[in-house]
């Protein structure tokens, strides 16, 4: 909070004879350096568009275009990146529901929570039949971690499907925003 009294240089700061020079300006500074320790930083985004993943072994950052809330507009729906508006410890929770529309030769889906492109938490989803994901079945996984970040760090989720015998039928995220989401909340300094 900044409190400033204005004067014209010749008159005292408060002068009843000239009310237009009697001012008090109050402003709130903002930005990463001035966020309060108790200020909530939180975002949740989902996806129901049916994104597909087709490249075996490649890391893809899913996009989450549906905003549930974002206290600091820190999530970029185009890049899938959450840019930390301040330093602190962040809880990152991801929920994914992959599916296929045809018989798939996808045998594994690896998911990572990353900070600045470095994987810090890994989750492996394998089909219950032990071979490949079945046609038109929805599989679900949830994973989370806490990460220590500085202002400007970028948090993402990365997905990497593995197709036995090369590329095959794509893996999709199921078309339900509550089944595919990322939630990021600052939980400490």
Buried (B, 14 or more C-beta within 10 A) or exposed (E): EEEEEEEEEEEEEEBEEEEEBBEEEEEEEEEBEEBEEEEEBBBBBBBBBBBBBBEBEEBBBBBBBBBBEBEBEBBBBEEBBBBBBBBBEBBBBBBBBBBBEEEBBBBBBBBBBBBEEEBBBEBEBBBEEEEBBBEEEBBEBEBEBBBEBEBEBBBBBBBBBBBEEEEBBBBBBBBBBEBBBBBBBBEEE
